[in-house]
Amino acid sequence: QVQLVESGGGLVQAGGSLRLSCAASGIIFSINAMGWYRQAPGKQRELVARISNGGNTNYADSVKERFTISRDNAKNTVYLQMNSLKPDDTAVYYCAADSPFGTRYWGQGTQVTVTV
């Protein structure tokens, strides 16, 4: 089992920045890719950014050039630096970790609210 704990969400004005962190514990050697997803009210959960063990990244088009995902394998932590935030970025952000066996672990989520 893998446990994921997110932190760093909050309330910010449009144009501002936040940095989310996700610390993994448990059977962490079983983790391959890690990522951030978000779910806004009334919408489906969507991928925001993903990073592989080797550091390859991919982003949703809506966040490219504004968000940066990074990973510190020594600390078993993944980060999401969010700049130039927009009201449309308001959502609950979830950290996810994928095992090589097809299991996806989820964190509890952290709220990000962007005001005009």
C-alpha positions in Angstrom: 0.0 0.0 0.0 1.0 3.6 -0.7 -0.2 6.6 1.3 -0.3 10.0 -0.2 -0.7 13.3 1.7 -1.2 16.5 -0.2 -0.6 20.0 1.2 -0.3 23.6 -0.1 -3.8 24.3 -1.3 -5.6 27.5 -0.4 -7.2 30.7 -1.6 -5.4 33.0 -4.0 -6.3 35.9 -6.3 -6.1 35.5 -10.1 -2.6 35.8 -11.3 -1.1 34.5 -8.1 0.8 31.3 -7.4 0.6 28.2 -5.2 2.8 25.2 -4.7 1.3 21.9 -4.0 3.2 19.0 -2.4 2.4 15.4 -2.1 4.4 13.1 0.2 4.3 9.4 -0.4 4.9 6.7 2.3 4.4 3.0 2.5 5.5 0.6 -0.2 7.0 3.4 -2.2 9.3 1.2 -4.3 6.2 0.1 -6.1 5.5 3.6 -7.5 6.1 4.4 -11.1 4.5 7.6 -12.4 3.0 10.2 -10.1 0.7 13.0 -11.1 -1.8 15.6 -10.2 -5.5 15.6 -11.1 -8.2 18.0 -10.3 -12.0 18.0 -10.1 -14.2 21.1 -10.2 -17.8 21.0 -9.0 -20.0 19.3 -11.5 -17.1 18.2 -13.6 -15.1 15.0 -14.1 -11.7 14.5 -12.6 -9.1 15.4 -15.1 -5.3 15.0 -15.5 -3.3 18.2 -14.7 0.2 17.0 -14.9 2.1 13.7 -14.7 5.8 12.8 -14.2 7.4 9.4 -14.8 10.2 7.8 -12.7 12.6 9.0 -15.3 11.4 12.6 -15.1 9.3 12.7 -18.3 6.4 15.0 -17.9 3.1 15.7 -19.6 0.6 18.4 -19.0 -3.0 19.3 -19.8 -3.2 21.9 -22.5 -5.0 24.3 -20.2 -2.0 24.5 -17.8 1.0 24.3 -20.1 3.4 27.2 -19.6 1.8 28.0 -16.2 2.2 24.8 -14.1 5.3 22.8 -13.5 5.4 19.3 -12.0 8.6 18.0 -10.3 9.7 15.1 -8.3 12.2 14.6 -5.5 12.7 10.8 -5.4 14.9 11.1 -2.3 12.0 12.6 -0.4 9.3 10.6 -2.1 7.6 13.8 -2.9 6.0 15.3 -6.0 5.3 19.0 -6.4 3.1 21.1 -8.6 4.1 24.8 -9.0 1.1 26.7 -10.2 1.7 30.2 -11.6 -0.6 32.7 -13.3 -3.6 31.1 -11.7 -7.1 31.6 -13.2 -10.5 31.2 -11.7 -11.0 28.2 -14.0 -8.2 26.5 -12.0 -10.5 26.3 -9.0 -10.9 22.7 -8.0 -9.9 20.0 -5.6 -6.5 18.8 -6.5 -5.6 15.1 -6.0 -2.2 13.5 -6.0 -2.0 10.1 -7.6 0.7 7.4 -7.8 0.7 4.5 -10.2 2.2 1.1 -9.4 3.7 -1.1 -12.1 0.8 -3.6 -11.5 -1.9 -1.2 -12.6 -3.0 0.1 -9.2 -3.5 3.9 -8.8 -3.3 5.3 -5.3 -5.0 8.6 -4.5 -4.5 11.3 -1.9 -7.3 12.9 0.0 -7.3 16.1 -2.1 -6.5 19.7 -1.4 -8.8 22.6 -2.3 -7.5 25.4 -4.6 -9.7 28.4 -5.0 -8.8 31.3 -7.3 -10.8 34.5 -7.0 -11.1 37.2 -9.5 
